[in-house]
Amino acid sequence: MTASPASSAGAAAVDDASAQRPGVNEVTLRGRVSGSPTAKQLPSGDVVLLMRLVVPRPPAAAQRNGGRNQVDTIDVAVWTPAQRRKALRLTDGDVVHVRGALRRRFWRSPGGLASRYEVEADLIERAATPRHHPRG
C-alpha cells in the first residue's frame, strides 16, 4: 500500500509529536447532543455535568457490521464550571465539537465494582451547522 505525500507528512507529524510524550490521550468528537445535559452532585461535593453525544460512523465503518450500527453513543463528563455553563445551554439535537480525554470511571454498585468509559471534556463548542439534520 502506498501513502500519498499528504498522508505521509501527516503521519510523520503524528510520529514526531508522539515521540516527545510517553503517551497520548486526546479525543476529538463532533456529534449531536442526545437528550438534555444534566448536572450531578457527587458525595464529595463536586459537580459534574453528564451528557450524551451521538456520533455518526463513516460509511465504511457502518458497512463492516452490516449496517447495524451507524452511530456511536458516547458519554461525556464536563467538570470545569465554564464548560458546564456552555453545556447547560445545549439542547437535544444541537451539533457540537468536543475535545477531551478518554477516562474510565469506577464506582461501587449493588452488584459490586462497576466501570464505564466516558470522554472528559476540556472544550465544548456548538458547531456552525444547521441544527436540523437526519438522526442516525
GUZA-112155 format. One record per atom (N, C-alpha, C): residue number from 1; residue in one letter; atom name; z, x, y. Coordinates in steps of 0.1 Angstrom, whole numbers, m for minus. Layout:
{resi=NUM, resn=a, name=CA, c3=Z, c1=X, c2=Y}
...
//
This chain:
{resi=1, resn=m, name=N, c3=0, c1=8, c2=m12}
{resi=1, resn=m, name=CA, c3=0, c1=0, c2=0}
{resi=1, resn=m, name=C, c3=0, c1=9, c2=12}
{resi=2, resn=t, name=N, c3=m9, c1=6, c2=22}
{resi=2, resn=t, name=CA, c3=m10, c1=14, c2=34}
{resi=2, resn=t, name=C, c3=m3, c1=6, c2=46}
{resi=3, resn=a, name=N, c3=4, c1=14, c2=54}
{resi=3, resn=a, name=CA, c3=10, c1=7, c2=65}
{resi=3, resn=a, name=C, c3=2, c1=10, c2=78}
{resi=4, resn=s, name=N, c3=1, c1=0, c2=86}
{resi=4, resn=s, name=CA, c3=m6, c1=1, c2=99}
{resi=4, resn=s, name=C, c3=2, c1=11, c2=108}
{resi=5, resn=p, name=N, c3=m5, c1=17, c2=118}
{resi=5, resn=p, name=CA, c3=2, c1=26, c2=127}
{resi=5, resn=p, name=C, c3=14, c1=19, c2=134}
{resi=6, resn=a, name=N, c3=12, c1=6, c2=138}
{resi=6, resn=a, name=CA, c3=23, c1=m1, c2=144}
{resi=6, resn=a, name=C, c3=35, c1=m2, c2=135}
{resi=7, resn=s, name=N, c3=33, c1=m6, c2=123}
{resi=7, resn=s, name=CA, c3=44, c1=m8, c2=114}
{resi=7, resn=s, name=C, c3=50, c1=5, c2=110}
{resi=8, resn=s, name=N, c3=42, c1=16, c2=109}
{resi=8, resn=s, name=CA, c3=48, c1=29, c2=106}
{resi=8, resn=s, name=C, c3=57, c1=34, c2=118}
{resi=9, resn=a, name=N, c3=53, c1=31, c2=130}
{resi=9, resn=a, name=CA, c3=61, c1=35, c2=141}
{resi=9, resn=a, name=C, c3=74, c1=27, c2=142}
{resi=10, resn=g, name=N, c3=73, c1=14, c2=139}
{resi=10, resn=g, name=CA, c3=85, c1=6, c2=138}
{resi=10, resn=g, name=C, c3=94, c1=11, c2=128}
{resi=11, resn=a, name=N, c3=89, c1=14, c2=116}
{resi=11, resn=a, name=CA, c3=98, c1=19, c2=105}
{resi=11, resn=a, name=C, c3=104, c1=32, c2=109}
{resi=12, resn=a, name=N, c3=97, c1=41, c2=115}
{resi=12, resn=a, name=CA, c3=103, c1=54, c2=119}
{resi=12, resn=a, name=C, c3=114, c1=51, c2=129}
{resi=13, resn=a, name=N, c3=112, c1=42, c2=139}
{resi=13, resn=a, name=CA, c3=122, c1=39, c2=149}
{resi=13, resn=a, name=C, c3=135, c1=34, c2=142}
{resi=14, resn=v, name=N, c3=133, c1=25, c2=132}
{resi=14, resn=v, name=CA, c3=145, c1=20, c2=125}
{resi=14, resn=v, name=C, c3=152, c1=31, c2=117}
{resi=15, resn=d, name=N, c3=144, c1=39, c2=110}
{resi=15, resn=d, name=CA, c3=150, c1=50, c2=103}
{resi=15, resn=d, name=C, c3=157, c1=60, c2=112}
{resi=16, resn=d, name=N, c3=152, c1=63, c2=124}
{resi=16, resn=d, name=CA, c3=159, c1=72, c2=133}
{resi=16, resn=d, name=C, c3=172, c1=66, c2=138}
{resi=17, resn=a, name=N, c3=171, c1=53, c2=141}
{resi=17, resn=a, name=CA, c3=184, c1=46, c2=146}
{resi=17, resn=a, name=C, c3=194, c1=45, c2=135}
{resi=18, resn=s, name=N, c3=190, c1=42, c2=123}
{resi=18, resn=s, name=CA, c3=199, c1=41, c2=111}
{resi=18, resn=s, name=C, c3=205, c1=55, c2=108}
{resi=19, resn=a, name=N, c3=198, c1=66, c2=110}
{resi=19, resn=a, name=CA, c3=203, c1=79, c2=106}
{resi=19, resn=a, name=C, c3=214, c1=83, c2=115}
{resi=20, resn=q, name=N, c3=215, c1=77, c2=127}
{resi=20, resn=q, name=CA, c3=226, c1=81, c2=137}
{resi=20, resn=q, name=C, c3=239, c1=73, c2=134}
{resi=21, resn=r, name=N, c3=238, c1=63, c2=126}
{resi=21, resn=r, name=CA, c3=250, c1=55, c2=122}
{resi=21, resn=r, name=C, c3=251, c1=54, c2=107}
{resi=22, resn=p, name=N, c3=264, c1=54, c2=102}
{resi=22, resn=p, name=CA, c3=266, c1=53, c2=88}
{resi=22, resn=p, name=C, c3=262, c1=39, c2=82}
{resi=23, resn=g, name=N, c3=262, c1=29, c2=90}
{resi=23, resn=g, name=CA, c3=258, c1=16, c2=85}
{resi=23, resn=g, name=C, c3=254, c1=7, c2=97}
{resi=24, resn=v, name=N, c3=247, c1=m4, c2=94}
{resi=24, resn=v, name=CA, c3=243, c1=m13, c2=105}
{resi=24, resn=v, name=C, c3=245, c1=m27, c2=100}
{resi=25, resn=n, name=N, c3=251, c1=m35, c2=108}
{resi=25, resn=n, name=CA, c3=253, c1=m49, c2=105}
{resi=25, resn=n, name=C, c3=250, c1=m57, c2=118}
{resi=26, resn=e, name=N, c3=237, c1=m60, c2=119}
{resi=26, resn=e, name=CA, c3=232, c1=m67, c2=130}
{resi=26, resn=e, name=C, c3=224, c1=m79, c2=125}
{resi=27, resn=v, name=N, c3=226, c1=m90, c2=131}
{resi=27, resn=v, name=CA, c3=219, c1=m103, c2=127}
{resi=27, resn=v, name=C, c3=213, c1=m109, c2=140}
{resi=28, resn=t, name=N, c3=200, c1=m113, c2=139}
{resi=28, resn=t, name=CA, c3=194, c1=m120, c2=150}
{resi=28, resn=t, name=C, c3=187, c1=m132, c2=144}
{resi=29, resn=l, name=N, c3=191, c1=m144, c2=149}
{resi=29, resn=l, name=CA, c3=186, c1=m156, c2=144}
{resi=29, resn=l, name=C, c3=180, c1=m165, c2=155}
{resi=30, resn=r, name=N, c3=170, c1=m173, c2=152}
{resi=30, resn=r, name=CA, c3=165, c1=m183, c2=161}
{resi=30, resn=r, name=C, c3=164, c1=m196, c2=152}
{resi=31, resn=g, name=N, c3=171, c1=m206, c2=157}
{resi=31, resn=g, name=CA, c3=170, c1=m218, c2=149}
{resi=31, resn=g, name=C, c3=175, c1=m230, c2=157}
{resi=32, resn=r, name=N, c3=177, c1=m241, c2=150}
{resi=32, resn=r, name=CA, c3=181, c1=m254, c2=155}
{resi=32, resn=r, name=C, c3=196, c1=m257, c2=152}
{resi=33, resn=v, name=N, c3=203, c1=m260, c2=163}
{resi=33, resn=v, name=CA, c3=217, c1=m264, c2=161}
{resi=33, resn=v, name=C, c3=217, c1=m277, c2=153}
{resi=34, resn=s, name=N, c3=226, c1=m277, c2=142}
{resi=34, resn=s, name=CA, c3=227, c1=m289, c2=134}
{resi=34, resn=s, name=C, c3=241, c1=m295, c2=136}
{resi=35, resn=g, name=N, c3=242, c1=m307, c2=142}
{resi=35, resn=g, name=CA, c3=255, c1=m313, c2=145}
{resi=35, resn=g, name=C, c3=260, c1=m307, c2=158}
{resi=36, resn=s, name=N, c3=272, c1=m311, c2=161}
{resi=36, resn=s, name=CA, c3=279, c1=m306, c2=173}
{resi=36, resn=s, name=C, c3=288, c1=m294, c2=170}
{resi=37, resn=p, name=N, c3=288, c1=m283, c2=178}
{resi=37, resn=p, name=CA, c3=297, c1=m273, c2=176}
{resi=37, resn=p, name=C, c3=312, c1=m278, c2=178}
{resi=38, resn=t, name=N, c3=321, c1=m273, c2=169}
{resi=38, resn=t, name=CA, c3=335, c1=m278, c2=170}
{resi=38, resn=t, name=C, c3=344, c1=m266, c2=171}
{resi=39, resn=a, name=N, c3=354, c1=m268, c2=180}
{resi=39, resn=a, name=CA, c3=365, c1=m257, c2=182}
{resi=39, resn=a, name=C, c3=376, c1=m260, c2=172}
{resi=40, resn=k, name=N, c3=381, c1=m249, c2=167}
{resi=40, resn=k, name=CA, c3=392, c1=m250, c2=157}
{resi=40, resn=k, name=C, c3=403, c1=m240, c2=161}
{resi=41, resn=q, name=N, c3=415, c1=m245, c2=162}
{resi=41, resn=q, name=CA, c3=426, c1=m235, c2=165}
{resi=41, resn=q, name=C, c3=432, c1=m231, c2=151}
{resi=42, resn=l, name=N, c3=433, c1=m218, c2=150}
{resi=42, resn=l, name=CA, c3=439, c1=m212, c2=138}
{resi=42, resn=l, name=C, c3=454, c1=m211, c2=138}
{resi=43, resn=p, name=N, c3=460, c1=m209, c2=127}
{resi=43, resn=p, name=CA, c3=475, c1=m208, c2=127}
{resi=43, resn=p, name=C, c3=480, c1=m197, c2=136}
{resi=44, resn=s, name=N, c3=472, c1=m187, c2=138}
{resi=44, resn=s, name=CA, c3=475, c1=m175, c2=147}
{resi=44, resn=s, name=C, c3=475, c1=m179, c2=161}
{resi=45, resn=g, name=N, c3=469, c1=m191, c2=165}
{resi=45, resn=g, name=CA, c3=468, c1=m195, c2=178}
{resi=45, resn=g, name=C, c3=454, c1=m192, c2=184}
{resi=46, resn=d, name=N, c3=447, c1=m183, c2=177}
{resi=46, resn=d, name=CA, c3=433, c1=m180, c2=181}
{resi=46, resn=d, name=C, c3=424, c1=m193, c2=180}
{resi=47, resn=v, name=N, c3=414, c1=m193, c2=188}
{resi=47, resn=v, name=CA, c3=405, c1=m205, c2=188}
{resi=47, resn=v, name=C, c3=391, c1=m199, c2=184}
{resi=48, resn=v, name=N, c3=385, c1=m206, c2=174}
{resi=48, resn=v, name=CA, c3=371, c1=m202, c2=170}
{resi=48, resn=v, name=C, c3=363, c1=m214, c2=171}
{resi=49, resn=l, name=N, c3=350, c1=m212, c2=176}
{resi=49, resn=l, name=CA, c3=341, c1=m224, c2=176}
{resi=49, resn=l, name=C, c3=332, c1=m222, c2=164}
{resi=50, resn=l, name=N, c3=330, c1=m233, c2=157}
{resi=50, resn=l, name=CA, c3=321, c1=m232, c2=145}
{resi=50, resn=l, name=C, c3=309, c1=m241, c2=147}
{resi=51, resn=m, name=N, c3=297, c1=m235, c2=144}
{resi=51, resn=m, name=CA, c3=285, c1=m243, c2=145}
{resi=51, resn=m, name=C, c3=276, c1=m239, c2=133}
{resi=52, resn=r, name=N, c3=266, c1=m248, c2=131}
{resi=52, resn=r, name=CA, c3=257, c1=m246, c2=120}
{resi=52, resn=r, name=C, c3=243, c1=m245, c2=126}
{resi=53, resn=l, name=N, c3=236, c1=m235, c2=121}
{resi=53, resn=l, name=CA, c3=222, c1=m232, c2=126}
{resi=53, resn=l, name=C, c3=212, c1=m234, c2=114}
{resi=54, resn=v, name=N, c3=202, c1=m242, c2=117}
{resi=54, resn=v, name=CA, c3=191, c1=m244, c2=107}
{resi=54, resn=v, name=C, c3=179, c1=m235, c2=111}
{resi=55, resn=v, name=N, c3=176, c1=m225, c2=102}
{resi=55, resn=v, name=CA, c3=165, c1=m216, c2=105}
{resi=55, resn=v, name=C, c3=154, c1=m218, c2=95}
{resi=56, resn=p, name=N, c3=142, c1=m220, c2=100}
{resi=56, resn=p, name=CA, c3=130, c1=m222, c2=91}
{resi=56, resn=p, name=C, c3=127, c1=m209, c2=84}
{resi=57, resn=r, name=N, c3=123, c1=m210, c2=71}
{resi=57, resn=r, name=CA, c3=119, c1=m198, c2=64}
{resi=57, resn=r, name=C, c3=104, c1=m196, c2=67}
{resi=58, resn=p, name=N, c3=99, c1=m184, c2=66}
{resi=58, resn=p, name=CA, c3=85, c1=m181, c2=68}
{resi=58, resn=p, name=C, c3=78, c1=m188, c2=56}
{resi=59, resn=p, name=N, c3=65, c1=m193, c2=58}
{resi=59, resn=p, name=CA, c3=58, c1=m200, c2=47}
{resi=59, resn=p, name=C, c3=58, c1=m192, c2=34}
{resi=60, resn=a, name=N, c3=56, c1=m179, c2=34}
{resi=60, resn=a, name=CA, c3=55, c1=m172, c2=22}
{resi=60, resn=a, name=C, c3=69, c1=m172, c2=14}
{resi=61, resn=a, name=N, c3=80, c1=m172, c2=22}
{resi=61, resn=a, name=CA, c3=93, c1=m172, c2=15}
{resi=61, resn=a, name=C, c3=95, c1=m186, c2=10}
{resi=62, resn=a, name=N, c3=91, c1=m196, c2=17}
{resi=62, resn=a, name=CA, c3=93, c1=m210, c2=12}
{resi=62, resn=a, name=C, c3=85, c1=m212, c2=m1}
{resi=63, resn=q, name=N, c3=73, c1=m206, c2=m2}
{resi=63, resn=q, name=CA, c3=64, c1=m208, c2=m13}
{resi=63, resn=q, name=C, c3=70, c1=m201, c2=m26}
{resi=64, resn=r, name=N, c3=77, c1=m190, c2=m24}
{resi=64, resn=r, name=CA, c3=83, c1=m183, c2=m35}
{resi=64, resn=r, name=C, c3=92, c1=m192, c2=m44}
{resi=65, resn=n, name=N, c3=99, c1=m201, c2=m37}
{resi=65, resn=n, name=CA, c3=108, c1=m210, c2=m45}
{resi=65, resn=n, name=C, c3=102, c1=m224, c2=m47}
{resi=66, resn=g, name=N, c3=88, c1=m224, c2=m47}
{resi=66, resn=g, name=CA, c3=81, c1=m237, c2=m50}
{resi=66, resn=g, name=C, c3=82, c1=m247, c2=m38}
{resi=67, resn=g, name=N, c3=85, c1=m242, c2=m27}
{resi=67, resn=g, name=CA, c3=86, c1=m251, c2=m15}
{resi=67, resn=g, name=C, c3=99, c1=m259, c2=m14}
{resi=68, resn=r, name=N, c3=108, c1=m257, c2=m23}
{resi=68, resn=r, name=CA, c3=121, c1=m265, c2=m24}
{resi=68, resn=r, name=C, c3=129, c1=m262, c2=m11}
{resi=69, resn=n, name=N, c3=131, c1=m249, c2=m8}
{resi=69, resn=n, name=CA, c3=139, c1=m246, c2=3}
{resi=69, resn=n, name=C, c3=131, c1=m240, c2=15}
{resi=70, resn=q, name=N, c3=128, c1=m248, c2=25}
{resi=70, resn=q, name=CA, c3=120, c1=m244, c2=36}
{resi=70, resn=q, name=C, c3=129, c1=m240, c2=48}
{resi=71, resn=v, name=N, c3=142, c1=m241, c2=47}
{resi=71, resn=v, name=CA, c3=151, c1=m237, c2=58}
{resi=71, resn=v, name=C, c3=163, c1=m231, c2=51}
{resi=72, resn=d, name=N, c3=170, c1=m223, c2=60}
{resi=72, resn=d, name=CA, c3=183, c1=m218, c2=56}
{resi=72, resn=d, name=C, c3=193, c1=m224, c2=66}
{resi=73, resn=t, name=N, c3=205, c1=m228, c2=61}
{resi=73, resn=t, name=CA, c3=215, c1=m233, c2=70}
{resi=73, resn=t, name=C, c3=226, c1=m223, c2=70}
{resi=74, resn=i, name=N, c3=229, c1=m218, c2=82}
{resi=74, resn=i, name=CA, c3=238, c1=m207, c2=84}
{resi=74, resn=i, name=C, c3=249, c1=m210, c2=93}
{resi=75, resn=d, name=N, c3=261, c1=m207, c2=88}
{resi=75, resn=d, name=CA, c3=274, c1=m210, c2=96}
{resi=75, resn=d, name=C, c3=275, c1=m199, c2=106}
{resi=76, resn=v, name=N, c3=279, c1=m203, c2=119}
{resi=76, resn=v, name=CA, c3=281, c1=m193, c2=130}
{resi=76, resn=v, name=C, c3=294, c1=m195, c2=135}
{resi=77, resn=a, name=N, c3=302, c1=m184, c2=137}
{resi=77, resn=a, name=CA, c3=315, c1=m184, c2=143}
{resi=77, resn=a, name=C, c3=314, c1=m178, c2=157}
{resi=78, resn=v, name=N, c3=320, c1=m184, c2=167}
{resi=78, resn=v, name=CA, c3=320, c1=m179, c2=180}
{resi=78, resn=v, name=C, c3=334, c1=m177, c2=185}
{resi=79, resn=w, name=N, c3=338, c1=m164, c2=188}
{resi=79, resn=w, name=CA, c3=352, c1=m161, c2=191}
{resi=79, resn=w, name=C, c3=354, c1=m159, c2=206}
{resi=80, resn=t, name=N, c3=345, c1=m153, c2=214}
{resi=80, resn=t, name=CA, c3=348, c1=m150, c2=228}
{resi=80, resn=t, name=C, c3=347, c1=m162, c2=236}
{resi=81, resn=p, name=N, c3=356, c1=m163, c2=246}
{resi=81, resn=p, name=CA, c3=356, c1=m175, c2=255}
{resi=81, resn=p, name=C, c3=343, c1=m178, c2=262}
{resi=82, resn=a, name=N, c3=336, c1=m168, c2=267}
{resi=82, resn=a, name=CA, c3=324, c1=m170, c2=274}
{resi=82, resn=a, name=C, c3=313, c1=m176, c2=265}
{resi=83, resn=q, name=N, c3=312, c1=m171, c2=253}
{resi=83, resn=q, name=CA, c3=302, c1=m176, c2=243}
{resi=83, resn=q, name=C, c3=306, c1=m189, c2=238}
{resi=84, resn=r, name=N, c3=319, c1=m192, c2=236}
{resi=84, resn=r, name=CA, c3=324, c1=m205, c2=232}
{resi=84, resn=r, name=C, c3=320, c1=m216, c2=242}
{resi=85, resn=r, name=N, c3=321, c1=m213, c2=255}
{resi=85, resn=r, name=CA, c3=317, c1=m222, c2=266}
{resi=85, resn=r, name=C, c3=303, c1=m225, c2=265}
{resi=86, resn=k, name=N, c3=294, c1=m215, c2=263}
{resi=86, resn=k, name=CA, c3=280, c1=m217, c2=261}
{resi=86, resn=k, name=C, c3=277, c1=m226, c2=249}
{resi=87, resn=a, name=N, c3=283, c1=m223, c2=238}
{resi=87, resn=a, name=CA, c3=281, c1=m230, c2=226}
{resi=87, resn=a, name=C, c3=285, c1=m245, c2=227}
{resi=88, resn=l, name=N, c3=296, c1=m247, c2=234}
{resi=88, resn=l, name=CA, c3=301, c1=m261, c2=236}
{resi=88, resn=l, name=C, c3=291, c1=m270, c2=243}
{resi=89, resn=r, name=N, c3=282, c1=m264, c2=251}
{resi=89, resn=r, name=CA, c3=272, c1=m272, c2=258}
{resi=89, resn=r, name=C, c3=260, c1=m275, c2=250}
{resi=90, resn=l, name=N, c3=259, c1=m270, c2=238}
{resi=90, resn=l, name=CA, c3=248, c1=m272, c2=229}
{resi=90, resn=l, name=C, c3=250, c1=m286, c2=222}
{resi=91, resn=t, name=N, c3=239, c1=m292, c2=219}
{resi=91, resn=t, name=CA, c3=239, c1=m304, c2=212}
{resi=91, resn=t, name=C, c3=230, c1=m303, c2=200}
{resi=92, resn=d, name=N, c3=231, c1=m313, c2=191}
{resi=92, resn=d, name=CA, c3=223, c1=m314, c2=179}
{resi=92, resn=d, name=C, c3=208, c1=m313, c2=182}
{resi=93, resn=g, name=N, c3=201, c1=m303, c2=176}
{resi=93, resn=g, name=CA, c3=187, c1=m302, c2=178}
{resi=93, resn=g, name=C, c3=183, c1=m291, c2=188}
{resi=94, resn=d, name=N, c3=192, c1=m286, c2=196}
{resi=94, resn=d, name=CA, c3=189, c1=m275, c2=205}
{resi=94, resn=d, name=C, c3=184, c1=m263, c2=198}
{resi=95, resn=v, name=N, c3=174, c1=m256, c2=203}
{resi=95, resn=v, name=CA, c3=169, c1=m244, c2=197}
{resi=95, resn=v, name=C, c3=176, c1=m232, c2=204}
{resi=96, resn=v, name=N, c3=182, c1=m223, c2=196}
{resi=96, resn=v, name=CA, c3=189, c1=m212, c2=202}
{resi=96, resn=v, name=C, c3=186, c1=m199, c2=196}
{resi=97, resn=h, name=N, c3=189, c1=m188, c2=203}
{resi=97, resn=h, name=CA, c3=189, c1=m174, c2=198}
{resi=97, resn=h, name=C, c3=203, c1=m170, c2=196}
{resi=98, resn=v, name=N, c3=206, c1=m164, c2=185}
{resi=98, resn=v, name=CA, c3=220, c1=m160, c2=182}
{resi=98, resn=v, name=C, c3=219, c1=m145, c2=178}
{resi=99, resn=r, name=N, c3=227, c1=m137, c2=184}
{resi=99, resn=r, name=CA, c3=228, c1=m123, c2=179}
{resi=99, resn=r, name=C, c3=243, c1=m120, c2=175}
{resi=100, resn=g, name=N, c3=245, c1=m113, c2=164}
{resi=100, resn=g, name=CA, c3=258, c1=m110, c2=160}
{resi=100, resn=g, name=C, c3=258, c1=m102, c2=148}
{resi=101, resn=a, name=N, c3=268, c1=m104, c2=139}
{resi=101, resn=a, name=CA, c3=270, c1=m96, c2=127}
{resi=101, resn=a, name=C, c3=274, c1=m105, c2=116}
{resi=102, resn=l, name=N, c3=270, c1=m102, c2=103}
{resi=102, resn=l, name=CA, c3=274, c1=m110, c2=92}
{resi=102, resn=l, name=C, c3=288, c1=m106, c2=88}
{resi=103, resn=r, name=N, c3=297, c1=m116, c2=86}
{resi=103, resn=r, name=CA, c3=311, c1=m114, c2=82}
{resi=103, resn=r, name=C, c3=314, c1=m122, c2=70}
{resi=104, resn=r, name=N, c3=323, c1=m117, c2=62}
{resi=104, resn=r, name=CA, c3=328, c1=m125, c2=50}
{resi=104, resn=r, name=C, c3=343, c1=m129, c2=54}
{resi=105, resn=r, name=N, c3=345, c1=m141, c2=54}
{resi=105, resn=r, name=CA, c3=359, c1=m146, c2=58}
{resi=105, resn=r, name=C, c3=366, c1=m151, c2=45}
{resi=106, resn=f, name=N, c3=379, c1=m148, c2=44}
{resi=106, resn=f, name=CA, c3=387, c1=m152, c2=32}
{resi=106, resn=f, name=C, c3=398, c1=m161, c2=37}
{resi=107, resn=w, name=N, c3=402, c1=m170, c2=28}
{resi=107, resn=w, name=CA, c3=413, c1=m179, c2=31}
{resi=107, resn=w, name=C, c3=419, c1=m184, c2=18}
{resi=108, resn=r, name=N, c3=431, c1=m189, c2=18}
{resi=108, resn=r, name=CA, c3=437, c1=m195, c2=6}
{resi=108, resn=r, name=C, c3=434, c1=m210, c2=6}
{resi=109, resn=s, name=N, c3=429, c1=m214, c2=m5}
{resi=109, resn=s, name=CA, c3=426, c1=m229, c2=m7}
{resi=109, resn=s, name=C, c3=435, c1=m234, c2=m18}
{resi=110, resn=p, name=N, c3=435, c1=m247, c2=m20}
{resi=110, resn=p, name=CA, c3=443, c1=m252, c2=m31}
{resi=110, resn=p, name=C, c3=439, c1=m247, c2=m45}
{resi=111, resn=g, name=N, c3=426, c1=m243, c2=m46}
{resi=111, resn=g, name=CA, c3=421, c1=m237, c2=m58}
{resi=111, resn=g, name=C, c3=423, c1=m222, c2=m59}
{resi=112, resn=g, name=N, c3=429, c1=m216, c2=m49}
{resi=112, resn=g, name=CA, c3=430, c1=m201, c2=m49}
{resi=112, resn=g, name=C, c3=423, c1=m195, c2=m37}
{resi=113, resn=l, name=N, c3=420, c1=m182, c2=m39}
{resi=113, resn=l, name=CA, c3=414, c1=m175, c2=m28}
{resi=113, resn=l, name=C, c3=399, c1=m179, c2=m27}
{resi=114, resn=a, name=N, c3=395, c1=m182, c2=m15}
{resi=114, resn=a, name=CA, c3=381, c1=m187, c2=m12}
{resi=114, resn=a, name=C, c3=375, c1=m178, c2=m2}
{resi=115, resn=s, name=N, c3=361, c1=m177, c2=m1}
{resi=115, resn=s, name=CA, c3=355, c1=m169, c2=9}
{resi=115, resn=s, name=C, c3=341, c1=m176, c2=12}
{resi=116, resn=r, name=N, c3=336, c1=m172, c2=24}
{resi=116, resn=r, name=CA, c3=323, c1=m176, c2=27}
{resi=116, resn=r, name=C, c3=317, c1=m166, c2=37}
{resi=117, resn=y, name=N, c3=304, c1=m165, c2=38}
{resi=117, resn=y, name=CA, c3=297, c1=m156, c2=48}
{resi=117, resn=y, name=C, c3=294, c1=m165, c2=60}
{resi=118, resn=e, name=N, c3=295, c1=m159, c2=72}
{resi=118, resn=e, name=CA, c3=291, c1=m165, c2=84}
{resi=118, resn=e, name=C, c3=286, c1=m154, c2=94}
{resi=119, resn=v, name=N, c3=279, c1=m158, c2=104}
{resi=119, resn=v, name=CA, c3=275, c1=m149, c2=114}
{resi=119, resn=v, name=C, c3=285, c1=m150, c2=125}
{resi=120, resn=e, name=N, c3=291, c1=m139, c2=129}
{resi=120, resn=e, name=CA, c3=300, c1=m138, c2=141}
{resi=120, resn=e, name=C, c3=291, c1=m135, c2=153}
{resi=121, resn=a, name=N, c3=290, c1=m145, c2=162}
{resi=121, resn=a, name=CA, c3=280, c1=m144, c2=173}
{resi=121, resn=a, name=C, c3=286, c1=m136, c2=184}
{resi=122, resn=d, name=N, c3=278, c1=m127, c2=189}
{resi=122, resn=d, name=CA, c3=282, c1=m119, c2=201}
{resi=122, resn=d, name=C, c3=274, c1=m125, c2=213}
{resi=123, resn=l, name=N, c3=263, c1=m132, c2=211}
{resi=123, resn=l, name=CA, c3=255, c1=m137, c2=221}
{resi=123, resn=l, name=C, c3=248, c1=m150, c2=216}
{resi=124, resn=i, name=N, c3=248, c1=m160, c2=224}
{resi=124, resn=i, name=CA, c3=241, c1=m173, c2=221}
{resi=124, resn=i, name=C, c3=233, c1=m176, c2=234}
{resi=125, resn=e, name=N, c3=220, c1=m179, c2=232}
{resi=125, resn=e, name=CA, c3=212, c1=m183, c2=243}
{resi=125, resn=e, name=C, c3=203, c1=m195, c2=239}
{resi=126, resn=r, name=N, c3=202, c1=m204, c2=248}
{resi=126, resn=r, name=CA, c3=193, c1=m216, c2=245}
{resi=126, resn=r, name=C, c3=179, c1=m210, c2=246}
{resi=127, resn=a, name=N, c3=170, c1=m213, c2=236}
{resi=127, resn=a, name=CA, c3=156, c1=m209, c2=236}
{resi=127, resn=a, name=C, c3=148, c1=m216, c2=246}
{resi=128, resn=a, name=N, c3=138, c1=m210, c2=252}
{resi=128, resn=a, name=CA, c3=130, c1=m216, c2=262}
{resi=128, resn=a, name=C, c3=118, c1=m223, c2=255}
{resi=129, resn=t, name=N, c3=121, c1=m232, c2=246}
{resi=129, resn=t, name=CA, c3=111, c1=m240, c2=239}
{resi=129, resn=t, name=C, c3=115, c1=m255, c2=240}
{resi=130, resn=p, name=N, c3=105, c1=m264, c2=237}
{resi=130, resn=p, name=CA, c3=108, c1=m278, c2=237}
{resi=130, resn=p, name=C, c3=119, c1=m281, c2=227}
{resi=131, resn=r, name=N, c3=127, c1=m290, c2=231}
{resi=131, resn=r, name=CA, c3=139, c1=m294, c2=222}
{resi=131, resn=r, name=C, c3=134, c1=m302, c2=210}
{resi=132, resn=h, name=N, c3=123, c1=m310, c2=212}
{resi=132, resn=h, name=CA, c3=119, c1=m319, c2=201}
{resi=132, resn=h, name=C, c3=108, c1=m312, c2=193}
{resi=133, resn=h, name=N, c3=111, c1=m310, c2=180}
{resi=133, resn=h, name=CA, c3=102, c1=m304, c2=171}
{resi=133, resn=h, name=C, c3=105, c1=m309, c2=157}
{resi=134, resn=p, name=N, c3=96, c1=m307, c2=147}
{resi=134, resn=p, name=CA, c3=99, c1=m313, c2=134}
{resi=134, resn=p, name=C, c3=111, c1=m306, c2=128}
{resi=135, resn=r, name=N, c3=118, c1=m314, c2=121}
{resi=135, resn=r, name=CA, c3=130, c1=m309, c2=114}
{resi=135, resn=r, name=C, c3=126, c1=m305, c2=100}
{resi=136, resn=g, name=N, c3=131, c1=m293, c2=96}
{resi=136, resn=g, name=CA, c3=127, c1=m287, c2=83}
{resi=136, resn=g, name=C, c3=136, c1=m290, c2=72}
//
